[in-house]
Amino acid sequence: MIPDLSDYKWIVPDIVWEIDEYIDLEKIKKALPNSEDLAKLAPDFDKIVESLSLLKDFFTTGSSGETTFRATDHGSESDKHYRKVSDKEKIDQLQEELLHTQLKYQRILERLEKENKELRKLVLQKDDKGIHHRKLKKSLIDMYSEVLDVLSDYDASYNTQDHLPRVVVVGDQSAGKTSVLEMIAQARIFPRGSGEMMTRSPVKVTLSEGPHHVALFKDSSREFDLTKEEDLAALRHEIELRMRKNVKEGCTVSPETISLNVKGPGLQRMVLVDLPGVINTVTAGMAPDTKETIFSMSKAYMQNPNAIILCIQDGSVDAERSIVTDLVSQMDPHGRRTIFVLTKVDLAEKNVASPSRIQQIIEGKLFPMKALGYFAVVTGKGNSSESIEAIREYEEEFFQNSKLLKASMLKAHQVTTRNLSLAVSDCFWKMVRESVEQQADSFKATRFNLETEWKNNYPRLRELDRNELFEKAKNEILDEVISLSQVTPKHWEEILQQSLWERVSTHVIENIYLPAAQTMNSGTFNTTVDIKLKQWTDKQLPNKAVEVAWETLQEEFSRFMTEPKGKEHDDIFDKLKEAVKEESIKRHKWNDFAEDSLRVIQHNALEDRSISDKQQWDAAIYFMEEALQARLKDTETAIENMVGPDWKKRWLYWKNRTQEQCVHNETKNELEKMLKCNEEHPAYLASDEITTVRKNLESRGVEVDPSLIKDTWHQVYRRHFLKTALNHCNLCRRGFYYYQRHFVDSELECNDVVLFWRIQRMLAITANTLRQQLTNTEVRRLEKNVKEVLEDFAEDGEKKVKLLTGKRVQLAEDLKKVREIQEKLDAFIEALHQEK
């Protein structure tokens, strides 16, 4: 009636059918003690019963509750003394036999564990090499660690708190926290220092089983081989560098977590968080708030109701000096999730006068805190170069000979880091199984709330998190930079020519044209112009041109970056685009050879005086007229501001002049009278003329300073000169014929028109040259800078958080994180049920 099960053989893993290939069952059988050996190891129960009966007869309790001795009817006092001594020896002998038997069993167990560890390592290595073609699933502890990593980056908004279990390692500074962790991890993985604070930020260590003893960081693919000393040194150095990088300027510790995975054969699966040691005093070199920061950081981890608190206490110092026990008792007053560990028990046993004091500590009678379990460990002889194997041998040897164990002050399961790691792992997984589903339900509710809020506030937008928004903005910025290269040459030249003239027009009129116009004949005019143009070209003009070109490129770039894109414009990118624009412009430098090439081109352009046709002559007239009218308009405005409103504005708009404006107005009127008398007056007032003007004003009751007369004259004469120049410009409209004859036998001389033609031609040639530099070189270099800036911003998480902000971004970030956490938790719970 039994069915044939051969067709269902595939259900059983391959390792079960092939186990005899990898495990020598005969070897294990031979290694196990036979029944006779077990009988020898077992204590003589007959002797124990006999001794107990003797003890029962020997001791009795009187009616008063005090211990009395029951004497026999036969025998003397010497017989009683002999019997008392012999019974005491028997009790001591029985205790020695029991301890010896216990140690024998412990050694057998350790030998079997070692063989089992080697066999498991062999099986894992063969699986790792692909002998079994089954798909290896991610281990439970790795899946759980990933959930915690995601949670560490998650801002607990909307009252969603991280209550997932982890083992929080706390203790006073130099209490031996790091040493205990290294014993559990079976490798010297943490940086060390004598008396100096080494743990400056939390270190999350995920322990899991694997074929090779290796360590790797969450954000790195490099594996450190923990069996090689050079890799261990490199790992310690990397942890120290990461800690120092996390600590901000002006601080001593940092809340940022370093995530480290340690795999190896025989390691207990769990997640531990090593926190900076609690200190009582802030020493020199520490930030003033270091003590409070460590306290608040420790409280933040311990107040998680599912966190297992591994409280480390130095057994070699007085218990009254401990700070951390009070903190732990506040966070877990009932001791439901605290495991107490007493370190350096070898020093304590040697130095403490009363061994019972150690027993009181282990039993929790000396501290005001309660705990699930109490453990005593030894973490070496104080030599940092000791290997983990040497420390373990020293620890086992110490407890084998320890008076604390022989006197039953400590129990066998309460000593050694091996037993500690087993107990912590069991407690950790028990806490995980009890709380993980409740946490998953909490995140499901949070996800529903966030999705509902998004639908109500942003119904037509995709849920893009910060990284996705950055990628979208990056594509938009690169498109805008490409659009910059599509600006037409005509547009470039127009804006370059206009901007350059606006920059140099004041210099041309004030420093070149006006001084040259003061000369008496055309020869002197041309000589003055040529000298001043040469000086200008050699010293200032090329630099001004490059500045104008660079500013023009910035303005065009800014225009493309900031102008609205209609309905598609998303103002959430504005801060990012502005930052990219500023940083790109800061990094951009114009070609160093641009000024030298421009100087030659501009010098050649300004040396040419040959106007070829009437059209160019008219263009120069028009350019000169526009320039002079613009300058005249600015001068009129300056004079109006100086002398105040005229009679029309005073009558119509009820505006009055100030006292200073009245003085300026009187001075202006006096200077205008002087100009009417001498329209050929030079640009500067003589000293006697200033005195005459001041005397005339004083005769009318107006006190005036000579500097005020000069300032007013500057504006009055400029207006007079510009009006005269405009009249001359109108006369020169028909002067091209005389120009062709070099103004021979002509009263009309239009050398100023030739000057403005030279300036206009120089502007056109300069604009063309700058446009070529822009389109051929500078736009591409700017585009390259923009790409580099975007790449730098992409790697800078803080920069993205700063530039992409707002409720919409934060809501999308929270939603993404909650979804990721929920998915990872669901996968972990499913794997956890399968393992059961």
Disulfide bonds with the S-S distance in Angstrom:
Cys732-Cys750 2.05
